[in-house]
Amino acid sequence: MVILLLSIFGIVTPKFLLKNFRYAVLLTAVVAAAVVPTNDMATIFVVWIPLLCLYILSIGLSWLVYLKKNKKKKDADA
C-alpha cells in the first residue's frame, strides 16, 4: 500500500523499484529473519518468500499507475 501511494504521488517509479530490487531482497530477508522467533531457515523462508512476492506485486501496481499517468498526460496533450 505504501509503494502504491508513493507511485500515485510520483515519488517512486517502477524503474526505481526494479533498479533497487537487490536491496529489497536483502531488506525483506532481514525483516523475515527479525520477525521469526526461531533460527530455522525453513521458517524464515516461509515468511520471506511472501514478503518478496508482495514487493514484486507492488512493482506491477506501480507500473500500472505509471502507465495510467502517462496515458492521461498524452490525452491532455492531444
C-alpha positions as CSV (number, residue, x, y, z in Angstrom):
1,M,0.0,0.0,0.0
2,V,2.8,2.4,0.8
3,I,4.5,1.8,-2.5
4,L,1.2,2.3,-4.3
5,L,0.6,5.6,-2.6
6,L,4.2,6.7,-3.4
7,S,3.7,5.7,-7.0
8,I,0.4,7.7,-7.2
9,F,2.2,10.8,-6.0
10,G,5.1,10.3,-8.3
11,I,7.8,9.7,-5.7
12,V,8.5,6.1,-6.7
13,T,8.6,4.7,-10.3
14,P,8.7,1.1,-11.5
15,K,12.2,1.7,-12.9
16,F,13.4,2.8,-9.5
17,L,11.9,-0.3,-7.9
18,L,13.4,-2.6,-10.4
19,K,16.8,-0.9,-10.1
20,N,16.8,-1.4,-6.3
21,F,15.4,-5.0,-6.4
22,R,18.6,-6.5,-4.9
23,Y,18.3,-4.2,-1.9
24,A,14.7,-5.1,-1.5
25,V,15.6,-8.8,-1.4
26,L,18.2,-8.1,1.3
27,L,15.8,-5.9,3.3
28,T,12.9,-8.4,3.2
29,A,15.3,-11.2,4.2
30,V,16.4,-9.2,7.2
31,V,12.9,-8.4,8.1
32,A,11.8,-12.0,7.8
33,A,14.8,-13.1,10.0
34,A,13.9,-10.5,12.6
35,V,10.2,-11.4,12.7
36,V,10.6,-15.1,13.0
37,P,11.3,-16.1,16.6
38,T,13.5,-19.2,15.7
39,N,16.7,-19.6,13.7
40,D,15.2,-22.3,11.5
41,M,15.9,-21.4,7.9
42,A,12.7,-23.1,6.6
43,T,10.6,-20.9,8.8
44,I,12.5,-17.8,7.7
45,F,11.9,-18.8,4.0
46,V,8.2,-19.3,4.7
47,V,8.0,-15.7,5.9
48,W,10.5,-14.2,3.4
49,I,9.0,-15.6,0.1
50,P,5.6,-13.9,0.6
51,L,7.3,-10.6,1.5
52,L,9.3,-10.8,-1.7
53,C,6.2,-11.7,-3.7
54,L,4.4,-8.6,-2.2
55,Y,7.3,-6.5,-3.4
56,I,7.1,-7.9,-6.9
57,L,3.3,-7.2,-6.8
58,S,4.0,-3.7,-5.8
59,I,6.3,-3.2,-8.8
60,G,3.4,-4.4,-11.0
61,L,1.0,-2.0,-9.3
62,S,3.4,0.9,-9.7
63,W,3.8,0.0,-13.3
64,L,0.0,0.2,-13.8
65,V,-0.1,3.6,-12.1
66,Y,2.8,4.8,-14.2
67,L,1.0,3.7,-17.4
68,K,-2.2,5.3,-16.4
69,K,-0.5,8.6,-15.6
70,N,1.3,8.6,-19.0
71,K,-2.0,7.9,-20.8
72,K,-3.7,10.8,-19.0
73,K,-0.8,13.0,-19.9
74,K,-0.9,12.0,-23.6
75,D,-4.7,12.6,-23.7
76,A,-4.3,16.0,-22.1
77,D,-1.6,17.0,-24.6
78,A,-3.6,15.8,-27.6
